[in-house]
Amino acid sequence: MSSALHPLERKILSVLAPLSSAPFEVIVSAASLNEDQVRRALQWLSSKELVTIGNTVERKLEVEKEPPELELVRKVSESTGLLTLEDLKGAFASPEEFSAALGRARGSGWVRVGGETVPAVWIGDPEGPKTLRSLLASLKEGRPEGELSPDQASLLPDLLRRGIVRRVENRTTRVAITDEGRRASAADAGGEFIDRLTTEALTTGSWKKKKLRPIDVEAKAPRFYPGRRHPVRDFIREVREAYISMGFTELEGGSVYPAFWNFDALFIPQDHPGREMQDTFYLAGLSDKGLERKGLVANVAATHEDGWKTGSRGWGYSWRIDEARRLVLRTHNTVLTVKALSESKERETRVFAVSKVYRNENLDYKHLAEFHHMDGIMVGKGLNVRHLMGFLTEFYKKLGMTDVKLWPTYFPYTEPSLQVMGYSRAFKSWIELGGSGVFRPEVTVPLGVRVPVLAWGPGIERLMLMRYGLDDMRALYGSDLSWLRNRRELAGS
């Protein structure tokens, strides 16, 4: 065994042999190694059962500062005459601290406040602070929490909440050498083994007087965590590959657009709740002055007002160019696909966009203010809702998701409309993944398109809830290194 030991292992055993056991810090100092080297060597020795490693945790309470109410009582009791409120206030760091101290001391009956002209403070119950003082003294002496009296223990929650007292943990690692470890240390030839053949050893022939240390092929290797892409980036890459494999071209664009492209071009009325400040991030005081009511913009405006040439009656209000000019952080990537639609006209088109979108949402387990959206459209003669259902079913299969349903729903810019639902193992229920449908004529005709256009727009993070069996989207952007390092791809939903 000794011949197979690494030099670091030999050093650790030579330190432990005369001591039997020692704290981790003592081993680091005695072996003249850094902490990482000692940890690595101890892992090897432990796997060979040459040492045992024990961890102990000592929990205790520490007093961080003096409670301000005790300081107030002390100042009043030490005063040779009556103290006014103004006199006391100046002895504290801030008016707020003084008010809190006076309120607690007065409420407990420790001090009294009176005076006809100038309010003064004097001691009320001199024995009142006794329990608090005894508690702080006990904690400073190191008394365990379990040995406190009931009266003392009752004061702890408030002191912990206020930061007067805090709980601390001291972790200690102690290493002991085993009998097998002693034998391995005793059998060590002390410098007779070499780990590698160097130029100097070959030139001088010194290697002939020593033995080459054999390699222990059964030794456990340390865990290694190489750099890797974030799970969200990995999933987006997979989504892109799925789209491209189905003949789609990716779109890219900026994050800021006029409300015209984000809302108006999609036949969303200017008084729609989804356009309000609580859902949309508007850029204060900024607008696209170059947007004018002519051409395509005029077509969209007329469609909103009376339906224009779409066969619709529109929304029946006076469309305002100032509202359409307002700049917003895009709330969906349909802003990219609808612009592409206006440029492609009636050519057969398959495009998609995967990038961040922004919504003024209340953050919770399934809502984020900044998240990734993937939007796509298909343009072509003869397309209908059955083609859309077939495409979506096949697309989600490529992502390994089979528990997917399409439910009828309503959206302002598609008809018919379908909600994509996926079954979540974590929630044990069906959750919304994204909307889809066939663009209404009120969207396509003003853009010069009279052939069917299929559209959809699910969120990336919600799909990842299903992929990884999570119950909170915020976990995707947390700092849980254990999950980031050890996550496993979970096919299906």
ZAMARGU-4260 file (C-alpha; in steps of 0.2 Angstrom, whole numbers, plus 5000, padded with zeros to 4 digits):
<rodrens>
0) 5000/5000/5000 | 5014/5012/5005 | 5022/5011/4987 | 5005/5017/4979 | 5003/5032/4991
5) 5004/5049/4983 | 5017/5061/4991 | 5003/5072/4998 | 4996/5056/5007 | 5013/5052/5014
10) 5014/5069/5021 | 4997/5068/5029 | 5000/5051/5037 | 5017/5057/5044 | 5008/5071/5053
15) 4994/5060/5060 | 5005/5045/5065 | 5012/5052/5081 | 4996/5062/5085 | 4982/5048/5081
20) 4970/5062/5077 | 4971/5081/5074 | 4960/5095/5068 | 4960/5100/5050 | 4969/5116/5053
25) 4983/5108/5063 | 4986/5096/5048 | 4987/5110/5036 | 5000/5119/5047 | 5011/5104/5051
30) 5011/5097/5034 | 5016/5114/5026 | 5002/5112/5013 | 4988/5123/5007 | 4970/5118/5012
35) 4966/5112/4994 | 4980/5100/4994 | 4976/5093/5011 | 4957/5091/5007 | 4962/5082/4991
40) 4974/5070/5000 | 4961/5067/5014 | 4948/5062/5001 | 4961/5049/4994 | 4966/5042/5011
45) 4948/5041/5017 | 4943/5031/5001 | 4957/5019/5005 | 4951/5018/5024 | 4968/5025/5030
50) 4960/5039/5039 | 4943/5043/5046 | 4935/5061/5045 | 4923/5068/5057 | 4914/5084/5057
55) 4906/5092/5072 | 4895/5108/5073 | 4895/5119/5088 | 4880/5130/5089 | 4879/5145/5101
60) 4872/5162/5104 | 4882/5178/5103 | 4878/5195/5109 | 4881/5208/5096 | 4877/5224/5105
65) 4869/5231/5120 | 4850/5233/5119 | 4846/5252/5118 | 4833/5251/5132 | 4846/5244/5144
70) 4857/5259/5139 | 4843/5271/5143 | 4840/5263/5160 | 4858/5264/5164 | 4860/5282/5160
75) 4844/5286/5170 | 4850/5276/5185 | 4867/5284/5185 | 4861/5302/5184 | 4862/5312/5200
80) 4847/5322/5195 | 4832/5322/5184 | 4835/5319/5165 | 4825/5327/5152 | 4820/5319/5136
85) 4831/5331/5127 | 4846/5326/5138 | 4843/5308/5134 | 4840/5310/5116 | 4857/5317/5113
90) 4866/5301/5121 | 4859/5290/5107 | 4865/5288/5089 | 4849/5293/5081 | 4832/5299/5086
95) 4824/5283/5080 | 4835/5273/5091 | 4831/5284/5106 | 4812/5282/5102 | 4813/5263/5101
100) 4823/5263/5118 | 4811/5274/5127 | 4796/5265/5120 | 4802/5248/5126 | 4808/5254/5143
105) 4793/5264/5146 | 4781/5250/5140 | 4789/5238/5152 | 4788/5250/5167 | 4807/5251/5169
110) 4806/5270/5167 | 4793/5284/5169 | 4790/5300/5160 | 4783/5315/5168 | 4784/5334/5172
115) 4773/5349/5170 | 4784/5360/5160 | 4799/5350/5154 | 4796/5331/5152 | 4809/5321/5163
120) 4813/5303/5164 | 4816/5293/5181 | 4817/5275/5186 | 4801/5265/5188 | 4804/5247/5192
125) 4823/5245/5196 | 4821/5226/5195 | 4813/5226/5178 | 4828/5223/5167 | 4835/5210/5179
130) 4830/5195/5167 | 4837/5203/5152 | 4853/5207/5160 | 4855/5190/5167 | 4851/5183/5149
135) 4865/5193/5141 | 4877/5189/5155 | 4873/5170/5152 | 4876/5171/5134 | 4892/5180/5135
140) 4898/5166/5147 | 4894/5154/5133 | 4879/5145/5141 | 4870/5134/5128 | 4852/5139/5123
145) 4845/5123/5130 | 4851/5128/5148 | 4842/5145/5149 | 4828/5148/5161 | 4810/5149/5153
150) 4810/5168/5157 | 4826/5170/5148 | 4821/5159/5133 | 4805/5170/5131 | 4816/5185/5127
155) 4826/5177/5114 | 4815/5178/5099 | 4814/5197/5100 | 4833/5199/5103 | 4836/5188/5088
160) 4824/5198/5077 | 4832/5215/5082 | 4850/5208/5079 | 4855/5210/5097 | 4859/5192/5098
165) 4863/5180/5083 | 4865/5162/5081 | 4882/5156/5075 | 4889/5139/5070 | 4907/5133/5072
170) 4911/5118/5061 | 4926/5108/5066 | 4934/5094/5055 | 4945/5081/5064 | 4955/5068/5056
175) 4960/5051/5064 | 4973/5039/5057 | 4967/5020/5056 | 4977/5005/5060 | 4979/5002/5042
180) 4985/5020/5040 | 4998/5017/5054 | 5004/5001/5045 | 5005/5011/5028 | 5015/5025/5036
185) 5027/5013/5045 | 5030/5004/5029 | 5034/5020/5019 | 5052/5019/5013 | 5054/5038/5016
190) 5060/5045/5000 | 5064/5029/4990 | 5049/5031/4978 | 5048/5044/4964 | 5033/5049/4955
195) 5040/5053/4938 | 5056/5052/4928 | 5064/5069/4925 | 5078/5074/4914 | 5089/5076/4929
200) 5085/5058/4936 | 5089/5050/4919 | 5105/5060/4917 | 5112/5057/4934 | 5105/5039/4935
205) 5098/5043/4952 | 5082/5034/4947 | 5091/5017/4948 | 5092/5019/4967 | 5073/5022/4969
210) 5057/5014/4965 | 5044/5021/4954 | 5028/5024/4963 | 5014/5013/4955 | 4998/5020/4950
215) 4983/5015/4959 | 4970/5013/4945 | 4956/5009/4958 | 4958/5025/4968 | 4943/5037/4967
220) 4946/5052/4957 | 4940/5069/4964 | 4924/5077/4958 | 4927/5089/4944 | 4915/5102/4938
225) 4920/5109/4921 | 4913/5125/4914 | 4897/5123/4905 | 4883/5133/4897 | 4869/5139/4908
230) 4853/5127/4907 | 4843/5141/4899 | 4856/5144/4886 | 4857/5125/4883 | 4838/5124/4881
235) 4837/5139/4869 | 4851/5130/4858 | 4840/5114/4858 | 4825/5125/4853 | 4834/5133/4839
240) 4840/5116/4832 | 4822/5110/4832 | 4816/5125/4822 | 4830/5124/4810 | 4828/5105/4807
245) 4810/5109/4802 | 4815/5122/4789 | 4814/5138/4799 | 4825/5154/4798 | 4829/5163/4814
250) 4825/5182/4816 | 4834/5194/4827 | 4830/5212/4832 | 4832/5225/4846 | 4823/5226/4862
255) 4814/5243/4859 | 4800/5246/4847 | 4786/5258/4844 | 4769/5252/4851 | 4763/5251/4833
260) 4773/5235/4830 | 4771/5228/4847 | 4752/5231/4848 | 4743/5240/4834 | 4750/5229/4820
265) 4743/5214/4829 | 4725/5222/4830 | 4726/5225/4849 | 4716/5241/4852 | 4724/5256/4860
270) 4713/5255/4875 | 4717/5236/4878 | 4722/5232/4897 | 4737/5223/4891 | 4744/5240/4885
275) 4743/5248/4902 | 4758/5253/4912 | 4755/5238/4924 | 4759/5226/4910 | 4771/5235/4898
280) 4788/5245/4901 | 4786/5261/4892 | 4801/5272/4889 | 4797/5288/4898 | 4795/5303/4886
285) 4802/5294/4871 | 4793/5290/4854 | 4796/5287/4836 | 4793/5303/4828 | 4796/5296/4811
290) 4780/5285/4811 | 4767/5293/4801 | 4749/5289/4796 | 4752/5284/4778 | 4754/5268/4769
295) 4755/5252/4780 | 4752/5262/4795 | 4736/5270/4788 | 4730/5253/4783 | 4732/5247/4801
300) 4724/5263/4808 | 4709/5261/4797 | 4707/5243/4802 | 4706/5248/4820 | 4693/5261/4817
305) 4681/5253/4805 | 4689/5237/4798 | 4695/5245/4782 | 4695/5231/4768 | 4696/5216/4780
310) 4677/5213/4781 | 4678/5218/4799 | 4669/5232/4808 | 4685/5236/4818 | 4686/5242/4836
315) 4675/5258/4833 | 4687/5271/4840 | 4698/5285/4834 | 4715/5278/4832 | 4729/5290/4838
320) 4746/5291/4830 | 4754/5297/4847 | 4749/5281/4856 | 4757/5271/4841 | 4773/5281/4842
325) 4777/5277/4860 | 4792/5267/4863 | 4791/5250/4873 | 4802/5236/4878 | 4795/5222/4867
330) 4782/5212/4877 | 4783/5197/4865 | 4793/5192/4849 | 4778/5193/4838 | 4784/5211/4835
335) 4798/5203/4825 | 4788/5190/4816 | 4774/5202/4811 | 4788/5214/4804 | 4795/5200/4794
340) 4777/5196/4788 | 4775/5214/4782 | 4791/5212/4772 | 4788/5194/4765 | 4770/5198/4759
345) 4763/5182/4752 | 4779/5172/4749 | 4779/5155/4758 | 4788/5159/4774 | 4794/5150/4790
350) 4803/5161/4803 | 4805/5161/4821 | 4813/5172/4835 | 4820/5166/4852 | 4825/5181/4863
355) 4821/5190/4879 | 4805/5200/4882 | 4799/5211/4896 | 4783/5213/4905 | 4779/5223/4921
360) 4774/5207/4931 | 4773/5203/4949 | 4787/5190/4952 | 4781/5173/4957 | 4784/5155/4954
365) 4777/5156/4936 | 4780/5174/4931 | 4796/5184/4928 | 4798/5202/4922 | 4812/5197/4910
370) 4811/5180/4902 | 4813/5172/4885 | 4800/5170/4872 | 4800/5160/4856 | 4788/5166/4842
375) 4786/5159/4825 | 4775/5160/4809 | 4771/5150/4794 | 4764/5158/4778 | 4757/5148/4764
380) 4742/5145/4753 | 4730/5131/4760 | 4737/5132/4778 | 4724/5129/4792 | 4722/5125/4810
385) 4725/5107/4807 | 4742/5111/4800 | 4746/5121/4815 | 4741/5107/4827 | 4751/5095/4818
390) 4766/5107/4818 | 4765/5111/4837 | 4763/5092/4841 | 4779/5088/4831 | 4789/5102/4838
395) 4786/5098/4856 | 4790/5080/4852 | 4807/5086/4846 | 4809/5094/4863 | 4805/5077/4872
400) 4788/5083/4877 | 4773/5072/4874 | 4760/5077/4887 | 4755/5092/4877 | 4737/5097/4873
405) 4729/5111/4863 | 4714/5119/4870 | 4703/5132/4861 | 4705/5150/4868 | 4704/5168/4863
410) 4717/5181/4858 | 4714/5198/4849 | 4724/5194/4834 | 4721/5175/4830 | 4705/5166/4825
415) 4704/5151/4828 | 4715/5152/4843 | 4723/5138/4853 | 4731/5138/4870 | 4746/5125/4872
420) 4745/5116/4888 | 4758/5104/4896 | 4757/5092/4911 | 4769/5097/4925 | 4775/5083/4936
425) 4780/5096/4949 | 4762/5104/4950 | 4753/5088/4945 | 4742/5098/4934 | 4741/5106/4917
430) 4750/5123/4915 | 4749/5136/4901 | 4764/5135/4889 | 4759/5148/4876 | 4746/5154/4863
435) 4744/5150/4845 | 4732/5152/4831 | 4728/5158/4813 | 4731/5177/4811 | 4715/5186/4808
440) 4713/5196/4792 | 4713/5212/4802 | 4732/5208/4805 | 4737/5201/4788 | 4727/5211/4776
445) 4734/5228/4781 | 4751/5221/4779 | 4747/5215/4761 | 4745/5197/4765 | 4729/5187/4760
450) 4735/5170/4762 | 4734/5160/4779 | 4747/5164/4792 | 4750/5152/4807 | 4757/5159/4823
455) 4762/5154/4840 | 4772/5161/4855 | 4777/5150/4870 | 4788/5155/4884 | 4805/5146/4886
460) 4805/5146/4905 | 4788/5137/4906 | 4794/5124/4895 | 4809/5122/4906 | 4798/5119/4921
465) 4792/5104/4913 | 4809/5098/4906 | 4817/5099/4923 | 4802/5095/4934 | 4803/5112/4943
470) 4789/5121/4952 | 4797/5139/4952 | 4804/5148/4937 | 4815/5158/4948 | 4825/5143/4952
475) 4832/5144/4934 | 4841/5160/4938 | 4846/5156/4956 | 4863/5152/4963 | 4860/5134/4968
480) 4877/5127/4962 | 4872/5109/4966 | 4858/5109/4954 | 4868/5118/4941 | 4882/5106/4942
485) 4872/5090/4944 | 4856/5093/4934 | 4850/5079/4923 | 4841/5081/4906 | 4823/5074/4910
490) 4815/5069/4894 | 4796/5071/4893 | 4785/5080/4905
</rodrens>
